[in-house]
Amino acid sequence: MTSLSVEMLAADAAEPITSAGNAQLGIAVLAGIAVIVLLITKLKMHAFLALTIGSLALGSFAGAAPGDTILSFTAGLGSTVSGVGVLIALGAILGKLLADSGGADQVVDTILAKASGRAMPWAMVLIASIIGLPLFFEVGIVLMIPVVLLVAKRGNYSLMRIGIPALAGLSVMHGLIPPHPGPLVAIDALDANLGVTLALGVLVAIPTVIIAGPVFSRYAARWVDIKPPENMIPQRPSEDLERRPSFGATLATILLPVVLMLLNALVEIVVDNPENGLQKVTMVIGSPLIALLAAVLVGMFTLGRAAGFTKDRIAGTVEKSLAPIAGILLIVGAGGGFKQTLIDAGVGQMILEFSENWSIPALLLGWLIAVAIRLATGSATVATISAAGLVAPLTADMSTSHAALLVLAVGAGSLFFSHVNDAGFWLVKEYFGMNVGQTIKTWSVMETIISVVAMAFILLLSLLL
């Protein structure tokens, strides 16, 4: 296919694929989402397949021609993967280097050596937030669980007093801070500035993680007072290593992409001149691709070589990091296809008219839609992707800061009340040796606190910016 043909197809995909009225579109959206929910929850179908089938169902219910629906879906899938796929891959590589080299364990041990007693919950939330920056939520849990169980056992702490701050740190990073898949896709869908979103995300994350972590853990420990299960303390990755990276080098590597992206956002705000030499430089080094690529390349030396890894072992670590994210990339891509199908069907304009007629603030609308999809599907990523696609047209007249806040509002909604249809719910339940009721009173309530508190701070920032 020639480049001209591709451009023509892209242009066609941007046109509405149906002329259905708002009532039919509304029914089509509900039916499409219902198909996705039923396939994921009842038939246990992989989210990639569910999103693909749901997109086709949405187009059919909206009265679009099958060819137009397929074109919209594939265009959205391609643009989403091209926009965020490489970033997710780079984040996975950095996380694998961090885990395998013992860098994560080094950060944990250094901070714990300086904390004790009442400071321990605060140390746990700090560790989890730092570790959670480059790692996917599930990987972060696997790394943190041995630390949580060992600290609780050796210090004779309630497991919830130590575990809830760690879970809060990981969850907040997962829902609000790029380069995690959900925030990255929302930034791409809403055409938000990554640096500004990152800066505001950190601003919202700090008070949110304090309230949902160390503060809430006091009450969680009273409601569910349990000891660490002996059979769930696994071996730590670095126990088989002769040496591991230093704390300073590890921390610098983790924070490098964050610093570069924030620097770009700061220069963009202060200088505000695309022709300025400094801004040209920071635009390049602060772009997500270059910032994460720089961290990976630096990490090969500061993490891999520092742990005594040979070139072959570093290459093997990189290769092993990519296989587990294939499913994530497919889900994210299919989510982008679903988003584009929504937009091309005219759903975005319907949402825009709905928000104007009912005077629902865009930030609150984005949060509510994400909450509804999260409760139905159990997936924070699916909720973020779908909600971002629905509210994308609302950013047309928004300022840079408010578009970033809408990304955060969708991310906050995607964390609301994790329950039995969420894989994370069962992961926490089994690792901590709790029953379903105990998991709801601790983990589910913590997730809800994160969602509500984050949204409150987002609304507060929207009044100030």
Secondary structure, DSSP 8 states (H G I E B T S, - for coil): --HHHHHHHHHHHHS-S----HHHHHHHHHHHHHHHHHHHHTS---HHHHHHHHHHHHHHHTT--HHHHHHHHHHHHHHHIIIIIHHHHHHHHHHHHHHHTTHHHHHHHHHHHT--GGGHHHHHHHHHHHHHTTS-HHHHHHHHHHHHHHHHHHTT--HHHHHHHHHHHHHHHHHHSTTSHHHHHHHHHHT--HHHHHHHHHHHHHHHHHIIIIIHHHHHHHHS-----GGG----GGGG-S----HHHHHHHHHHHHHHHHHHHHHHHHT--TTSHHHHHHHHHTSHHHHHHHHHHHHIIIIIGGGT--HHHHHHHHHHHHGGGHHHHHHHHHHHHHHHHHHHTTHHHHHHHHHHHHT--HHHHHHHHHHHHHHHH--HHHHHHHHHHHHGGGGTT--HHHHHHHHHHHHHHTTS---TT-HHHHHHHHHHT--HHHHIIIIIHHHHHHHHHHHHHHHHHHHH-
